[in-house]
Amino acid sequence: MIIDTVKIMLSKRQILMQGRVDANRQEEITSAILGLNALDNRALITMFIDSGGGSPIYGGYLSDIVRTSEAPVHGIVIGLCASAAFDILQSCTRRIAYTHSKLIFHSPRISDFRIMANREKMIAWFDTLRLQSE
Protein backbone atom coordinates (compact mmCIF):
# COMPACT_ATOMS: atom_id res chain seq x y z
CA MET A 1 0.00 0.00 0.00
CA ILE A 2 1.41 3.40 -1.01
CA ILE A 3 0.72 6.26 1.38
CA ASP A 4 0.28 9.72 -0.14
CA THR A 5 2.11 11.67 2.56
CA VAL A 6 1.64 15.03 0.85
CA LYS A 7 -2.15 14.59 0.63
CA ILE A 8 -2.41 13.47 4.26
CA MET A 9 -0.25 16.35 5.49
CA LEU A 10 -2.13 18.97 3.45
CA SER A 11 -5.42 17.71 4.91
CA LYS A 12 -3.92 18.60 8.32
CA ARG A 13 -2.61 21.96 7.03
CA GLN A 14 0.96 20.69 7.13
CA ILE A 15 3.69 21.12 4.52
CA LEU A 16 6.97 19.21 4.26
CA MET A 17 9.84 21.23 2.82
CA GLN A 18 12.51 18.61 2.31
CA GLY A 19 15.43 18.61 -0.07
CA ARG A 20 16.89 21.32 -2.26
CA VAL A 21 15.18 24.71 -2.58
CA ASP A 22 14.64 24.98 -6.33
CA ALA A 23 11.97 25.90 -8.87
CA ASN A 24 10.00 22.68 -8.30
CA ARG A 25 10.04 22.99 -4.50
CA GLN A 26 9.08 26.68 -4.75
CA GLU A 27 6.17 25.82 -7.01
CA GLU A 28 4.93 23.01 -4.72
CA ILE A 29 5.12 25.01 -1.51
CA THR A 30 3.72 28.21 -3.02
CA SER A 31 0.76 26.24 -4.37
CA ALA A 32 0.19 24.59 -0.98
CA ILE A 33 0.33 27.86 0.99
CA LEU A 34 -1.92 29.75 -1.42
CA GLY A 35 -4.37 26.82 -1.54
CA LEU A 36 -4.53 26.51 2.25
CA ASN A 37 -5.07 30.28 2.52
CA ALA A 38 -7.92 30.02 0.02
CA LEU A 39 -9.58 27.33 2.17
CA ASP A 40 -9.10 29.16 5.48
CA ASN A 41 -6.87 32.19 5.81
CA ARG A 42 -6.90 32.18 9.62
CA ALA A 43 -6.05 28.58 10.49
CA LEU A 44 -2.44 27.71 11.25
CA ILE A 45 -0.18 26.21 8.58
CA THR A 46 2.73 24.13 9.89
CA MET A 47 5.80 23.73 7.70
CA PHE A 48 8.29 20.99 8.58
CA ILE A 49 11.77 21.83 7.30
CA ASP A 50 14.66 19.52 6.46
CA SER A 51 16.71 21.24 3.76
CA GLY A 52 20.29 22.19 3.09
CA GLY A 53 19.11 25.20 1.11
CA GLY A 54 19.52 25.86 -2.57
CA SER A 55 18.69 28.73 -4.89
CA PRO A 56 18.60 32.13 -3.18
CA ILE A 57 16.16 33.27 -5.88
CA TYR A 58 13.56 30.57 -5.21
CA GLY A 59 14.29 30.79 -1.47
CA GLY A 60 13.46 34.50 -1.66
CA TYR A 61 10.20 33.77 -3.45
CA LEU A 62 9.26 31.27 -0.74
CA SER A 63 10.25 33.67 2.04
CA ASP A 64 7.91 36.25 0.52
CA ILE A 65 5.02 33.76 0.25
CA VAL A 66 5.49 32.63 3.87
CA ARG A 67 5.84 36.20 5.17
CA THR A 68 2.75 37.48 3.33
CA SER A 69 0.53 34.49 4.08
CA GLU A 70 -2.65 35.64 5.80
CA ALA A 71 -2.72 32.35 7.70
CA PRO A 72 0.10 32.10 10.23
CA VAL A 73 2.91 29.76 9.15
CA HIS A 74 4.90 28.04 11.88
CA GLY A 75 8.24 26.53 10.88
CA ILE A 76 9.52 23.39 12.59
CA VAL A 77 13.05 22.24 11.81
CA ILE A 78 13.15 18.45 11.91
CA GLY A 79 16.67 17.96 10.57
CA LEU A 80 18.86 20.36 8.63
CA CYS A 81 17.92 23.98 7.94
CA ALA A 82 20.64 25.79 6.03
CA SER A 83 21.17 28.71 3.71
CA ALA A 84 18.00 29.49 1.69
CA ALA A 85 15.96 27.19 3.96
CA PHE A 86 17.12 29.23 6.96
CA ASP A 87 15.85 32.40 5.27
CA ILE A 88 12.46 30.73 4.76
CA LEU A 89 12.40 29.67 8.42
CA GLN A 90 13.04 33.29 9.44
CA SER A 91 9.89 34.32 7.53
CA CYS A 92 7.69 32.02 9.62
CA THR A 93 5.42 33.48 12.29
CA ARG A 94 6.91 31.10 14.86
CA ARG A 95 10.11 29.06 14.63
CA ILE A 96 10.86 25.80 16.44
CA ALA A 97 13.79 23.40 16.08
CA TYR A 98 14.07 19.83 17.33
CA THR A 99 16.89 19.32 19.80
CA HIS A 100 19.23 17.60 17.32
CA SER A 101 18.42 19.82 14.35
CA LYS A 102 21.19 21.73 12.62
CA LEU A 103 20.67 25.38 11.71
CA ILE A 104 23.27 26.88 9.41
CA PHE A 105 23.22 30.39 8.03
CA HIS A 106 25.77 32.52 6.31
CA SER A 107 26.07 36.19 5.61
CA PRO A 108 24.46 37.38 2.39
CA ARG A 109 26.69 38.32 -0.51
CA ILE A 110 26.39 41.76 -2.05
CA SER A 111 28.78 41.92 -5.00
CA ASP A 112 32.06 40.77 -3.49
CA PHE A 113 31.37 42.04 0.00
CA ARG A 114 29.93 39.95 2.81
CA ILE A 115 27.75 41.57 5.42
CA MET A 116 26.19 40.21 8.59
CA ALA A 117 23.13 42.26 9.46
CA ASN A 118 21.88 42.06 13.04
CA ARG A 119 24.69 39.71 14.08
CA GLU A 120 24.08 40.33 17.80
CA LYS A 121 20.34 39.59 17.43
CA MET A 122 21.12 36.26 15.74
CA ILE A 123 23.56 35.26 18.50
CA ALA A 124 20.94 36.14 21.15
CA TRP A 125 18.32 34.11 19.23
CA PHE A 126 20.58 31.03 19.17
CA ASP A 127 21.34 31.47 22.87
CA THR A 128 17.59 31.55 23.56
CA LEU A 129 17.12 28.33 21.56
CA ARG A 130 19.94 26.64 23.42
CA LEU A 131 18.53 27.66 26.81
CA GLN A 132 15.04 26.46 25.87
CA SER A 133 16.37 23.02 24.95
CA GLU A 134 18.21 22.56 28.25
C-alpha atoms as one frame of an Amber mdcrd trajectory, in Angstrom:
protein
   0.000   0.000   0.000   1.412   3.401  -1.012   0.724   6.259   1.377   0.278
   9.717  -0.144   2.110  11.670   2.564   1.640  15.032   0.847  -2.146  14.587
   0.626  -2.413  13.475   4.261  -0.247  16.351   5.492  -2.133  18.970   3.451
  -5.421  17.711   4.909  -3.925  18.597   8.324  -2.608  21.960   7.025   0.956
  20.694   7.134   3.688  21.116   4.517   6.968  19.214   4.259   9.841  21.229
   2.816  12.507  18.614   2.305  15.429  18.615  -0.075  16.893  21.319  -2.261
  15.178  24.706  -2.576  14.644  24.976  -6.327  11.968  25.900  -8.867   9.998
  22.679  -8.304  10.040  22.992  -4.503   9.079  26.676  -4.746   6.166  25.820
  -7.014   4.927  23.008  -4.724   5.120  25.009  -1.510   3.715  28.212  -3.023
   0.759  26.240  -4.375   0.191  24.593  -0.980   0.335  27.862   0.995  -1.919
  29.746  -1.424  -4.367  26.824  -1.544  -4.528  26.510   2.246  -5.066  30.284
   2.524  -7.924  30.024   0.019  -9.577  27.331   2.169  -9.103  29.162   5.481
  -6.870  32.192   5.810  -6.898  32.182   9.622  -6.052  28.579  10.489  -2.440
  27.705  11.246  -0.178  26.213   8.580   2.731  24.128   9.887   5.799  23.732
   7.698   8.286  20.988   8.582  11.768  21.833   7.303  14.663  19.523   6.457
  16.709  21.241   3.765  20.292  22.185   3.085  19.112  25.203   1.108  19.520
  25.856  -2.573  18.689  28.726  -4.885  18.595  32.133  -3.182  16.164  33.274
  -5.877  13.563  30.573  -5.206  14.290  30.790  -1.472  13.465  34.498  -1.660
  10.197  33.770  -3.450   9.259  31.265  -0.743  10.251  33.673   2.036   7.906
  36.250   0.525   5.016  33.762   0.253   5.486  32.630   3.866   5.840  36.197
   5.172   2.753  37.483   3.335   0.534  34.490   4.078  -2.650  35.639   5.796
  -2.720  32.352   7.696   0.103  32.105  10.228   2.907  29.761   9.146   4.903
  28.040  11.882   8.238  26.530  10.881   9.517  23.388  12.588  13.054  22.239
  11.810  13.149  18.449  11.913  16.669  17.962  10.566  18.858  20.362   8.627
  17.917  23.976   7.942  20.642  25.792   6.029  21.174  28.711   3.711  17.996
  29.492   1.689  15.960  27.186   3.959  17.119  29.227   6.961  15.845  32.399
   5.273  12.456  30.729   4.761  12.400  29.672   8.424  13.043  33.286   9.440
   9.892  34.319   7.528   7.693  32.021   9.621   5.420  33.482  12.289   6.908
  31.096  14.856  10.107  29.063  14.634  10.859  25.805  16.438  13.786  23.396
  16.076  14.069  19.830  17.326  16.894  19.318  19.800  19.226  17.599  17.320
  18.424  19.817  14.348  21.188  21.729  12.620  20.671  25.384  11.710  23.270
  26.881   9.409  23.225  30.385   8.028  25.769  32.525   6.308  26.065  36.193
   5.607  24.457  37.375   2.391  26.695  38.317  -0.508  26.391  41.756  -2.045
  28.776  41.925  -4.998  32.058  40.765  -3.492  31.375  42.041   0.004  29.925
  39.952   2.813  27.749  41.568   5.422  26.193  40.213   8.591  23.128  42.255
   9.460  21.878  42.060  13.043  24.685  39.705  14.083  24.076  40.325  17.803
  20.337  39.589  17.431  21.121  36.258  15.740  23.556  35.265  18.499  20.943
  36.138  21.146  18.316  34.113  19.229  20.577  31.032  19.167  21.340  31.465
  22.867  17.592  31.546  23.557  17.122  28.325  21.559  19.940  26.641  23.417
  18.534  27.656  26.806  15.043  26.455  25.868  16.370  23.021  24.948  18.215
  22.555  28.248
